[in-house]
Amino acid sequence: MLFYYESWELIKSFMGLIPINVLNILNSLKKNNYSLYVAQMQSGKTTTYLSVASNMLFYNMVKEIIIFSGNRETELRIQTQERAFNKCTVVWGTQLHHFKPNNNKKLYIWDESHYGQTKNQQVHKFLSKCNLNANNNEQNNNYLLSVSATPFSELYNINPKYVIWSVYNSQYWSVKHMLNKQIVGYDDIELLIKEIKLENKYSIIRYSPKYNIKSILEKYNINYILYDQTHNINLDIILQNKPKKHTSILIKGKLQMGKTIQNKTNIQFCIETSQHKKTDALLQGFIGRFCGYNTNKNTIIYIPNNIINNGELNKYIDMFENKTIYPNKGMNLIKNGTNKKEVFN
């Protein structure tokens, strides 16, 4: 361990060689066995935590890396597995039940930690089995790093000393930029679809039987493709070429967090259909897929006006700018904080 501390001082003297977010997380984990990394959507969270993991392995802080999530989306699991290096074990969704920890010292990375937080459910049982305790340093001599763009219940509950806020460069396209340019409100979905001047591109619409989207598209002679759990398509292959006629892609249970859309150029617009979408689900949806670097800033994201007018997106922007005001309409939240059934309480 003496080698590690001597080397750490050497690392700090060459700080410019390590990205600032990686260095901040390493510094936090040096002091605390638990830390929360908060970074906006598509800002490089995975690259950052994998760099943290490789450094901790190199300096012999840990012997193993476990990346886990309560999320069950297959595409996101595959994306994470493809990005992880060979010393990382990815444990996803139902796999949490089968994981058996050994005695090696580990870094556990809880990806999308806002998801599946309810006590006595899959993630909570996994944490208990591994002797991990979110929100304190009692990690059975291991490390726990939770990572999320929308960790509202964590921020309401945990000690601020555990929180690492991401630092961005000027090229990052954030929710603040989008709210002033790309995010547009609407009141009636049929009227919206009728009035949009369609280009020979794609639109992506969150499918909901409640709004009879198929009938609306058929009424206005708009082609559509179904993209749900039973209609698995390679979205990026479809999006890489312009269609001969405007085509809507109706999605259900997809593109809800983390998943990267590689080919965005040919997407004219997206429509969120739910009138009561929670803030974290809203941000992790279409908004999150068009944040980031080298994104398509011209794709319009239509969101019901009642959601835009509730002030939650402005609270999210303020959350990163001032670290004081957090959204309060998240999946794990009630009016005055969390619902007391979450693992961070």
C-alpha positions as CSV (number, residue, x, y, z in Angstrom):
1,M,0.0,0.0,0.0
2,L,3.0,2.3,0.5
3,F,3.7,2.0,-3.2
4,Y,0.2,3.2,-3.9
5,Y,0.5,6.4,-1.8
6,E,3.9,7.3,-3.2
7,S,2.6,6.8,-6.7
8,W,-0.5,8.8,-5.9
9,E,1.6,11.9,-5.1
10,L,3.3,11.3,-8.4
11,I,0.0,11.2,-10.2
12,K,-1.1,14.5,-8.7
13,S,2.1,16.1,-10.0
14,F,1.1,15.0,-13.5
15,M,-2.5,16.0,-13.0
16,G,-2.9,17.1,-16.6
17,L,-2.4,13.5,-17.8
18,I,-5.6,12.3,-16.0
19,P,-9.0,13.7,-16.8
20,I,-10.3,15.9,-14.0
21,N,-13.4,13.9,-13.4
22,V,-11.4,10.7,-13.1
23,L,-9.0,12.4,-10.7
24,N,-11.9,13.8,-8.6
25,I,-13.4,10.4,-8.2
26,L,-10.1,8.8,-7.3
27,N,-9.5,11.5,-4.7
28,S,-13.0,10.9,-3.2
29,L,-12.6,7.1,-3.1
30,K,-9.2,7.6,-1.4
31,K,-11.1,9.2,1.4
32,N,-14.4,7.4,1.3
33,N,-15.3,3.9,0.4
34,Y,-18.6,5.2,-1.1
35,S,-19.0,8.0,-3.6
36,L,-21.6,9.2,-6.0
37,Y,-20.6,10.6,-9.4
38,V,-23.2,12.9,-10.9
39,A,-22.9,13.7,-14.6
40,Q,-25.4,14.7,-17.2
41,M,-26.6,12.4,-19.9
42,Q,-24.1,11.3,-22.7
43,S,-21.3,13.2,-21.0
44,G,-18.9,10.2,-20.9
45,K,-19.9,8.6,-17.5
46,T,-18.9,5.1,-18.7
47,T,-15.5,6.2,-20.0
48,T,-14.9,8.0,-16.8
49,Y,-15.8,5.2,-14.4
50,L,-13.9,2.7,-16.6
51,S,-10.8,4.9,-16.3
52,V,-11.3,5.0,-12.5
53,A,-11.5,1.3,-12.5
54,S,-8.3,0.8,-14.5
55,N,-6.4,3.2,-12.2
56,M,-7.6,1.4,-9.1
57,L,-6.5,-1.9,-10.6
58,F,-3.1,-0.6,-11.7
59,Y,-2.4,0.9,-8.3
60,N,-3.5,-2.2,-6.5
61,M,-6.3,-0.6,-4.7
62,V,-8.6,-3.5,-5.8
63,K,-8.4,-6.9,-7.4
64,E,-11.7,-6.9,-9.2
65,I,-14.2,-4.6,-10.9
66,I,-18.0,-5.4,-10.7
67,I,-20.3,-3.2,-12.8
68,F,-24.0,-3.7,-11.8
69,S,-27.4,-2.2,-12.5
70,G,-31.0,-3.0,-11.7
71,N,-31.8,-2.0,-15.3
72,R,-33.0,-4.9,-17.5
73,E,-32.7,-3.4,-20.9
74,T,-30.7,-5.9,-23.0
75,E,-29.3,-3.2,-25.4
76,L,-27.8,-1.2,-22.5
77,R,-26.3,-4.3,-21.0
78,I,-24.7,-5.3,-24.3
79,Q,-23.4,-1.7,-24.7
80,T,-21.8,-1.8,-21.3
81,Q,-20.3,-5.2,-21.9
82,E,-18.8,-4.1,-25.2
83,R,-17.2,-1.0,-23.6
84,A,-15.9,-2.7,-20.4
85,F,-12.4,-4.2,-20.4
86,N,-11.7,-7.8,-19.7
87,K,-11.2,-7.5,-15.9
88,C,-14.7,-6.1,-15.4
89,T,-17.6,-8.3,-14.6
90,V,-21.0,-6.9,-15.7
91,V,-24.0,-8.0,-13.6
92,W,-27.3,-6.9,-15.0
93,G,-31.0,-7.1,-14.0
94,T,-31.9,-10.7,-13.2
95,Q,-28.2,-11.7,-13.0
96,L,-28.0,-9.9,-9.7
97,H,-29.7,-12.8,-8.0
98,H,-27.1,-15.3,-9.1
99,F,-24.0,-13.3,-8.4
100,K,-21.8,-14.8,-5.6
101,P,-19.1,-12.4,-4.2
102,N,-15.7,-13.8,-3.3
103,N,-13.1,-12.4,-0.9
104,N,-11.1,-10.3,-3.4
105,K,-11.1,-6.6,-2.7
106,K,-13.4,-4.9,-5.3
107,L,-14.7,-1.7,-6.8
108,Y,-18.4,-2.1,-7.3
109,I,-19.8,0.4,-9.8
110,W,-23.5,0.9,-9.6
111,D,-24.5,2.1,-13.1
112,E,-27.7,4.1,-13.4
113,S,-28.0,4.1,-9.7
114,H,-31.3,6.0,-9.7
115,Y,-33.0,2.9,-11.1
116,G,-34.2,0.0,-8.9
117,Q,-33.6,1.6,-5.6
118,T,-36.6,0.2,-3.7
119,K,-35.7,-1.7,-0.5
120,N,-36.1,-5.5,-0.6
121,Q,-36.0,-5.6,-4.3
122,Q,-33.2,-7.0,-6.6
123,V,-30.6,-4.3,-6.2
124,H,-31.1,-3.9,-2.4
125,K,-30.7,-7.7,-2.0
126,F,-27.5,-7.6,-4.1
127,L,-26.1,-4.8,-2.0
128,S,-26.9,-6.7,1.2
129,K,-25.4,-9.9,-0.2
130,C,-22.2,-8.1,-1.0
131,N,-22.1,-6.2,2.3
132,L,-22.4,-2.9,0.6
133,N,-24.1,0.1,2.2
134,A,-24.9,3.1,0.0
135,N,-24.4,6.4,1.8
136,N,-21.6,5.4,4.1
137,N,-18.2,3.9,4.3
138,E,-19.2,0.5,5.5
139,Q,-18.4,-1.5,2.3
140,N,-16.7,-4.6,3.9
141,N,-13.3,-3.2,2.9
142,N,-14.5,-2.7,-0.7
143,Y,-15.4,0.4,-2.7
144,L,-18.8,1.4,-4.0
145,L,-19.2,4.1,-6.7
146,S,-22.8,4.9,-7.8
147,V,-23.2,6.7,-11.1
148,S,-26.2,8.6,-12.5
149,A,-27.4,11.6,-14.4
150,T,-30.6,11.8,-12.3
151,P,-29.7,10.7,-8.7
152,F,-32.4,12.8,-7.1
153,S,-33.1,10.6,-4.1
154,E,-29.4,10.2,-3.4
155,L,-28.9,14.0,-3.4
156,Y,-31.8,14.5,-1.0
157,N,-30.4,11.9,1.4
158,I,-26.7,11.4,1.3
159,N,-23.9,13.4,2.9
160,P,-22.6,16.0,0.3
161,K,-19.0,14.9,1.1
162,Y,-19.7,11.7,-1.0
163,V,-20.9,13.6,-4.1
164,I,-18.6,14.3,-7.1
165,W,-20.1,16.7,-9.6
166,S,-18.9,16.3,-13.2
167,V,-16.9,19.0,-14.9
168,Y,-17.7,19.6,-18.5
169,N,-15.8,21.2,-21.4
170,S,-17.3,23.9,-23.7
171,Q,-18.2,21.3,-26.4
172,Y,-20.8,19.5,-24.2
173,W,-24.4,20.1,-25.4
174,S,-26.4,20.2,-22.1
175,V,-30.1,20.4,-21.1
176,K,-29.6,24.1,-20.7
177,H,-28.6,24.5,-24.3
178,M,-31.5,22.2,-25.4
179,L,-34.2,24.0,-23.4
180,N,-33.3,27.2,-25.3
181,K,-33.2,25.6,-28.7
182,Q,-34.4,22.0,-29.2
183,I,-37.1,21.3,-26.6
184,V,-40.5,22.4,-27.8
185,G,-43.9,22.1,-26.1
186,Y,-47.2,20.9,-27.6
187,D,-50.7,20.4,-26.4
188,D,-52.4,18.1,-28.9
189,I,-50.4,15.2,-30.5
190,E,-52.6,14.8,-33.5
191,L,-52.5,18.6,-34.2
192,L,-48.8,18.5,-33.8
193,I,-48.2,15.7,-36.2
194,K,-50.6,17.3,-38.7
195,E,-48.8,20.6,-38.6
196,I,-45.2,19.4,-38.8
197,K,-43.6,19.8,-42.2
198,L,-42.3,16.4,-42.7
199,E,-38.9,15.8,-44.3
200,N,-37.5,12.6,-45.8
201,K,-36.1,11.7,-42.4
202,Y,-37.1,9.7,-39.3
203,S,-39.1,10.7,-36.3
204,I,-39.1,8.7,-33.0
205,I,-42.3,8.6,-31.1
206,R,-42.8,7.1,-27.6
207,Y,-45.6,4.6,-28.3
208,S,-48.7,4.7,-26.1
209,P,-52.0,3.0,-27.0
210,K,-53.8,5.7,-25.0
211,Y,-53.1,8.3,-27.8
212,N,-53.8,5.9,-30.7
213,I,-50.6,6.9,-32.4
214,K,-50.9,4.3,-35.1
215,S,-54.3,5.6,-36.3
216,I,-53.0,9.1,-36.4
217,L,-50.0,8.2,-38.5
218,E,-52.2,6.1,-40.8
219,K,-54.7,9.0,-41.1
220,Y,-52.0,11.3,-42.4
221,N,-50.3,8.5,-44.6
222,I,-47.1,8.4,-42.5
223,N,-45.0,5.3,-42.6
224,Y,-44.1,3.8,-39.3
225,I,-41.9,1.0,-37.8
226,L,-42.6,-0.7,-34.5
227,Y,-39.6,-0.9,-32.1
228,D,-40.4,-2.7,-28.8
229,Q,-39.5,-5.9,-27.0
230,T,-41.1,-8.1,-29.7
231,H,-39.8,-6.0,-32.7
232,N,-36.1,-5.9,-32.1
233,I,-34.4,-4.0,-34.9
234,N,-30.9,-2.5,-35.2
235,L,-31.9,1.1,-34.8
236,D,-28.5,2.5,-35.8
237,I,-28.5,0.6,-39.1
238,I,-31.9,1.9,-40.0
239,L,-31.0,5.5,-39.0
240,Q,-27.8,5.6,-41.0
241,N,-29.6,6.2,-44.4
242,K,-32.4,8.6,-45.2
243,P,-35.8,7.0,-45.9
244,K,-37.4,7.8,-49.3
245,K,-40.4,9.0,-47.3
246,H,-40.7,10.3,-43.8
247,T,-40.9,7.3,-41.4
248,S,-41.9,7.3,-37.7
249,I,-40.3,4.8,-35.4
250,L,-42.7,3.9,-32.5
251,I,-40.7,2.8,-29.5
252,K,-41.9,1.1,-26.3
253,G,-39.6,0.2,-23.4
254,K,-36.6,1.5,-25.3
255,L,-34.2,4.5,-25.2
256,Q,-35.0,5.2,-21.6
257,M,-31.5,5.5,-20.2
258,G,-27.8,5.2,-21.1
259,K,-28.3,3.8,-24.6
260,T,-26.3,5.8,-27.2
261,I,-27.8,6.5,-30.6
262,Q,-24.9,6.5,-33.0
263,N,-26.7,7.9,-36.1
264,K,-28.7,11.0,-35.2
265,T,-28.3,13.0,-38.4
266,N,-31.4,11.6,-40.1
267,I,-33.8,12.1,-37.1
268,Q,-36.0,15.1,-37.7
269,F,-37.9,15.1,-34.4
270,C,-38.9,13.0,-31.4
271,I,-42.2,13.1,-29.4
272,E,-42.7,12.2,-25.8
273,T,-46.3,11.3,-25.5
274,S,-46.9,10.9,-21.7
275,Q,-48.5,13.9,-20.1
276,H,-47.3,12.9,-16.6
277,K,-43.7,11.6,-17.2
278,K,-41.5,11.8,-14.1
279,T,-38.5,14.1,-14.4
280,D,-35.8,11.5,-14.3
281,A,-37.6,9.3,-16.9
282,L,-38.1,12.4,-19.1
283,L,-34.4,13.4,-18.9
284,Q,-33.2,9.8,-19.5
285,G,-35.4,9.6,-22.5
286,F,-35.1,11.6,-25.7
287,I,-33.6,14.6,-24.0
288,G,-30.7,12.5,-22.7
289,R,-30.2,10.8,-26.0
290,F,-29.5,14.2,-27.7
291,C,-27.3,15.6,-25.1
292,G,-23.5,15.1,-25.4
293,Y,-20.8,15.7,-27.9
294,N,-21.1,15.6,-31.7
295,T,-24.9,15.4,-31.4
296,N,-27.6,16.5,-33.8
297,K,-28.6,19.9,-32.4
298,N,-31.3,20.3,-35.0
299,T,-33.5,17.4,-33.9
300,I,-36.6,18.9,-32.2
301,I,-37.8,17.1,-29.1
302,Y,-41.5,17.7,-28.5
303,I,-42.7,17.4,-24.9
304,P,-46.2,18.2,-23.5
305,N,-46.5,21.8,-22.4
306,N,-47.7,20.9,-18.9
307,I,-44.4,19.2,-18.3
308,I,-42.3,22.0,-19.7
309,N,-44.2,24.5,-17.6
310,N,-43.8,22.7,-14.3
311,G,-40.3,24.0,-13.9
312,E,-38.6,20.7,-13.4
313,L,-36.2,21.1,-16.3
314,N,-35.1,24.4,-14.9
315,K,-34.5,22.8,-11.5
316,Y,-32.3,20.2,-13.2
317,I,-30.3,22.9,-14.8
318,D,-30.0,24.7,-11.5
319,M,-29.0,21.4,-9.8
320,F,-25.7,21.4,-11.8
321,E,-25.1,25.1,-11.7
322,N,-25.8,25.8,-8.0
323,K,-25.9,22.3,-6.3
324,T,-28.9,23.5,-4.2
325,I,-32.2,22.9,-5.9
326,Y,-33.2,19.5,-7.1
327,P,-36.2,18.2,-9.1
328,N,-38.9,16.7,-6.9
329,K,-41.0,14.8,-9.5
330,G,-38.6,11.8,-9.8
331,M,-39.6,8.1,-9.7
332,N,-38.2,7.8,-6.2
333,L,-39.5,11.0,-4.8
334,I,-42.6,12.4,-3.1
335,K,-43.4,16.1,-2.6
336,N,-41.0,16.8,0.3
337,G,-38.2,14.3,-0.5
338,T,-37.9,10.6,-0.9
339,N,-40.6,8.0,-0.1
340,K,-38.5,6.4,2.7
341,K,-38.6,3.1,0.8
342,E,-35.3,3.7,-1.0
343,V,-31.9,2.2,-0.2
344,F,-30.4,5.7,0.4
345,N,-32.6,6.4,3.4
